[in-house]
Amino acid sequence: MCITMSVAGLYMFTIFNHEFASVPGMTTGRPGKAVLRQARRGAVVTTLLVGALFALPLGGMAVMFDFSLFGRGAMAIIVVTLGLLSYSRSAFGSYFRVRRRLAMEGALPWRLTAFLEDAHRLGVLRQSGTTYQFRHARLRDRLVTRAGNT
């Protein structure tokens, strides 16, 4: 029974993971922080659900078959790995990973949201829904050509 539940959980995870990982559309008009907060909350809830979905049957197997401490530890590692895999496949997980990598390379500021809000407050960017756009096309074009030359 536990194996059947694990297989069913794995099937649900692979088939329906994109439903949990979605982010609201860009036309919602909500500020960027609210959308990021909602996406992060969805990713955490999905991670916890996936962890619980696999922890219950695997924990039941460990108790039913009297697994050793090593076997229980291995099952715990499997559950944590599956939970983190679901987090990394979510929209927020992808955003977090790419943002961190670009910040480490110096291509983005570490506090991206604060930077964008500050640029919006100073009038360099305008906000359209949940996205930021350059207010002046010539400034955008100039930055693009300078970035292409480096």
N, C-alpha and C positions, 0 to 999 in steps of 0.2 A: 504494500500500500504506500509506503514512504517513497519507494522508487517511482511509482506512478505519479505521486504528487510532485516529485522533483522534476520529472520529465514534463508534466503539465506546466509547471512553473517556468521551466526553461523555454517551452514553446510560447507561453504568454509573454515572457520577457523579450524574445526575439521578434515576435510578430507585432506587439503593441507598444514597444519602447518608444517609437516615434510619436505616439499620442501623448506620452508623458513629457517628452522633451520639447514640445512645441513652445514657441514664444508668441505672445499676442502680435497681431499685425502692426505695421508701421502707421496705420491711419487711425489708431485708437485715440491719439491726442494726449496720451498720458506722458508725463515727464520721464526722461530716461532712467532716473533712479527708481521710480516705481516699477517700471518694466523689468529692470535688472533684479529688483527685490523679488518680484513675482517669479521670474525665471529661476533665481537661486532657490526660492522656497519650493518650487516644483521639482527641481533637481534633488534637493535634500529629501523631500517626501518620497520621490521615486526610489532613491537609494535605500531609504528605510524600508519601503515596501518590498523591494527585491530582496533585501537582506532577511526580512521576516519570512518571505515566501520560501526561501531556501533553508533558513535556520530551523524552522519547525520540523520539516520532514527529516532533515539531516540530524538534528538533535534527537528526534524520535528514534532514528536508526541507531544512533550512538548508545542510547539508553537500552533499546530493545536487544541489541546484539552485544552489549557490554564491552564497548570499545575501550582500548587502553587510553591513557592520557595522550599519547602520541596521535592516535586516531581522532580523538576529540579535537586536538589542536589543529590537525590537518583539515578537519571539517570547518573549524572556525576560520581558518585561512581561506578556504574556498568561499565561504559566505561573505567574508570581507572583500575578497577579490571581485566577486560578482557584483556586490554593492558598489564598489569603486568603479567597476567597468560601466555600470549603468549611469553613474555620475559623469564619467568622462564622455559618454556618448550623448549626454543631454546637451541642449543648446547652451546653457550656462557653462557647462564644463568645457565645451569647445571654445567659447568666448574667453573664459578664464585662462585656458592653456595658451591660446594665441596672444592674448594681451600680455601675459607674463613673458612669453618668449620675445615679443617685439620690444617690451620694456627692457629686457636684459640686453638686447642688441642695440639699444639706444634709439630705436625708431619711434617709440611712443613714451610719453611721460608715465611714471609709475602710478600717479593718481590721475588716471585718464578722465574720470567723470568730473572731478574738480577742475581739471584743465578745460574741459569742454564747457562747463558751466561758467567759468571765468571768461572764456572767449565769447560766450553768448552775452554775458553781462556787459562786456566792453564793446559789443557791436560788431565783432569780426565774424561771428557765426549767427545764423538764425535757426530757430528750431521749427521744424515742420513735422508734426506728429511726434514720433519718437526718434527722429533723425536730426542731425545737425547738418547744415549746409553753409557754404561760404556765402556771405552777403554780397560780395563783389566778385564778379566773374574774372576780372583782370587780375586780382590778387590770387585767385585760385590758379589761373593759367600760369602766372609768374612762378608760384611755388612748385607747380608741376614741372616746369622747364628747369628750374634750379635743381630739383630732386633728380631729374633725368641726367643732368650734367655731372653729378657726383658719383 
